[in-house]
Amino acid sequence: MDMRNIAIIAHVDHGKTTLVDELLKQSGAFRANQAVAERAMDSNDLERERGITIFAKPTSVEWKDTRINIVDTPGHADFGGEVERILSMVDGVVLLVDAAEGPMPQTKFVTSKALALGLRPIVVVNKVDKPDGEPDRALDEVFDLFTGLDADDDQLDFPHMYASGRAGWADHELDGPRKDLSALFDLIVNHVPAPKQIAHQDEDFRMLATTLGADAFVGRTLTGRVESGRIKVGASVQAISRIGQKIENFRVTKIQAFRGLQNQDIEEAAAGDIVTLAGMSKATVADTICALAVDEPLDAQPIDPPTITVTFGINDSPLAGRDGKKVQSRVIRDRLYKEAESNVAIKIADTPGGEAFEVSGRGELQMGVLIENMRREGFELSISRPQVIMREENGVRMEPVEEATIDVDDEYSGAVIEKLTGTRKGELVEMRQNGGKTRIVAHVPSRGLIGYHGEFLTDTRGTGVLNRVFHGWTEHKGSIPGRRAGVLISMENGDAVAYALWNLEDRGKMMIGAQAKVYQGMIIGEHSRENDLEVNPLKGKKLTNVRASGTDEAVRLTTPITLSLEEAIAYINDDELVEVTPNAVRLRKRYLDPHERKRMAKKD
């Protein structure tokens, strides 16, 4: 059977996963009466809740005697470690672009990786049935993007189609018959080359591991494309690292291939196919699995370096251990190192005390997803404010810069530009207006974007869209002011009293409601001024025997601010922590005792 290996790449929410659903349906991978969840490829709970793809997942469909292996890749640059490795497994990409939004920052990020590998994309302008869609403009912008990314002549001569993934059609012409996706299937088969590895089936077996998994029955599993030779169940193979060091010998206990949404056991795999192997105990991502006679590893894609670091510590608050079962530093350490094995974009380092760990990664979203997963597994953690990773070049201190692309209504563009180029030390690169909307592109230090998203939504009344992607390094730009407002800090332990919170509302906005458990040093609200203020949220109403009209009216509290996990991490200052448990996200001072706080503040 003929074979094609492709990846579907696009910006977040441009319809990758929905299109893959339709490809599966129309190729007969589902029975007509089979119950299949919407966005079937997003199988993880967090992916479903957030509507984003976090993990790259392969599937396959059969079309006219050709098996097409399809990989649905994440759109967020935070999960770029997944994208980079996946692209090395495929021979072609389908680039999906929203007809209204055109190419976006993450489109640029994944496309640059694909073009650098020499892949020739098929461009699909999706969502052309949207009322604000401008398919021809979107197509022109894709061509400009390819030119800006130094695409060669073959890559610039890309085939394109117009589609609606949700309606399940793709056509070469904008006003075509709009029946189904068969034209897209045919284009993939005709345009994407067959894997060149097929010609090497008689050589020694070699495979580059690109994703790591775990199976409840067979243990550790590695997925990758077979680069040469054949592999059978029961064969003895070895794993070598990217520098050629031998890691282990093992016997292949299981081979699985992707058929539709299912993993099917097969007896033998040949060069060109994407398969999962089981049987190893140490081998991991970027290692070469090969025959015992091979001693040269396959080239692994270099991974972009981490740009931020967050400290994960044990939860040492007075409420520690009430929600979660996993609270010891040893258990947290094991979980983090396990994560770093499968997620090559994350680096873990122990701190001198051994009670906390520095976790470096691509961005706040990636960190938020890791913390949320650990929280659901029963962990309790204390998390520090993200710090940007600096580096030295020729004695000059350098910091990472991100390209922020912002779409806002015209009336809010002034406020956004003022914040980005003023206090946050950004540089305006491009600004263009179109139909009441302004697109702003700016290069902003990563430090300036930490904690900015909440402020941005306030400035644009929740209508703005902000996307960011790593751009490069620049000289350190000096200090960037953090949060302006101070916080209200509890001076007592106990349950918050409604009357006390009502009296404190003049002092600022509350972050807790009545009956919430509080402790000394916990942050319960945002002060209306710039200094921190210690308050007593337990102070009840003094009882008297005087009865007067209006004395005993019910206390009505303003709804407290609730911060999401990522918002909480971005909100805190360097002397504060976020306490994360399975049932709560609380803010607190790093030092709970007020005397110790003052002493430490003098030291700084």
C-alpha positions, 0 to 999 in steps of 0.5 A: 500500500502507498503511504504519505506522512503529513502534519497539519499545522496552524495558529491556535483555533484556526480549525486543525482538529475539526478538519482532522475530524472531518478527514476521519469521517469522510475516509470511513475511519468512523462507522456511520452510526459510531458515536464520536466526540467533537474534536476527537483528537483532543483526548486530554481533559485540559485540551477539551476544556481550553479548546486547544491542542497540547499534545501532538497526536498521529492518526491515519486514514486510507484513501484510494489504496494510499494510507495517509498518516496525519499528525495534529500538532499544537498551535501554541508556541509554548508547546513548540517542542512537540511541533519541532520533533513532529515535523521531522517525522513527516514529508509534507504539511497542510498549512491551515489559515483562517480566512478572516484572521490570516497568518498569525504569530504561531502560523509564522512559528510553525511555518518557519520550522516546516520551511527550514526542513525543506517541506513544501506546504499545501495551503488551505484557507479555512472558514471561508464561510465566515461573514468577515472572511477575506480569503484572497487577502489571507492567501496574499498574506501567506505568500508574503509570510513565505517570502519573509521566511526565505522560502525557496521557489518550490515552496513559494509555488504552493498549491492552495484550496478553500475550505470549511472544516466544520461544513466538511468541504474543500475546493480548488475554487472559491465558488466551486461545488463545495461537496466534500474533502475528496479534492483535498485527499487527492491533492495530498496524495499527488503533492506530498512525496512518498516517504524516501525511507521506503527505499531503505527497507533492506538496510539495518533498522533505525528509528528516531524517537519523537514522542514518549508515552506510557501504557498501563499494560506494557509500560514505557512506549516511544513513537517515531518514524522508521527511517530504515529497515524492518522491525518485528515483535521480539527483535533485539535492538539498542538505544543510543543517545544523540551523541552516540552513547549506548543507553540500553539493549532491549527486546521489542515487546509490542509494535503498534500502528495508528489506524483511524483513532485506534492503536492497532497491534502489528507484527512487523513495521517497515521503513516509512511508517510511523509506529509505537514501540514498547519494551524499553526502560530508559530510552527517551525522546531524541534517542535512536532505536536501532539494530545492534550493528548500528553505531551512528545515531540519527540527527535530532532536531535542535529544540529552542531554549527555554525562556522563563523559569518558575520555582516549584516548592512544597506547600508550607502554609498552615492549610498544607495537606488538607486537600492533596495527598502528594505533598513531599518534595521527593514526590514532586521531584519525581513527577517533574523529572518524569515530565522533563523526560517526555517534554523536551522543552522543559528543564528541571534543576534542584535548588540548594535547600532541596525543598524547591525545584527550578522548572524552565520552559517556553511560556506561562501557558506551558507552565500553567498546563503542567501545574494544572495537571499536577494539581489534578493528580493530587499535588500541593505546590507553592509557585513563584513568579515567573523569571525570565532567563537571561544570558551573556554574549561577549560580556553583554547581558541579553534578554529574550524578546517576543513578537506580540501581535495584537488585534483590537478595536480602533478606539483601544489601540492608543492605550495598548501602544502606550502600555507596550512601548512605554512602561513595558519597553516594547518597540512598535514594528507594524500597525495597520487598520482594517474595517474598525480593527487595528493590528499592532505588531511589537517586539516586547521583552518577555519580562514586559509581557508577564502579567500583562494579559489581564491588564490588556483585557481590561484596557480593551474591555475584553475584546482584544486578542493578544498572541506572542511568539519568541522572536530573539535576544536583545540587550537588557532594557533596564527595569520594567515596573511590576504591579502597581497596587499593593495587597491586603494581607490577613493578620489572623488565622481562621474563617473570614467573617462577612461583616469584616470583609464588608468593612474592608471593601473601602480599602480595596477589592476582595479576593475571598468570600465569607467563610473562606479559610484564611491564615496569617500572611495570606493575600485576601485582596488588592489594596487601593493604594500602592503599599501593602496593608495588614488587615483582620478579616475575622473581626465580627460585629460588636453585640449591643442591646441597642436596637435601632432602625437599620442596625441589623440589615444583612451585609451585602458583599461585592463579588470577589475577584477570582483569578485563574491559575495563570492569572494568579502566577502572573499577578504575584510579585517576587516576594509572593507565592501562589499556593496550589492545591487540588481544590484551591488557588490562594495567594500568599506572602513568601514569608508569612510572619510580619516581622520576618517579612520586614527583616527580609525586606531590609536585606533586599 
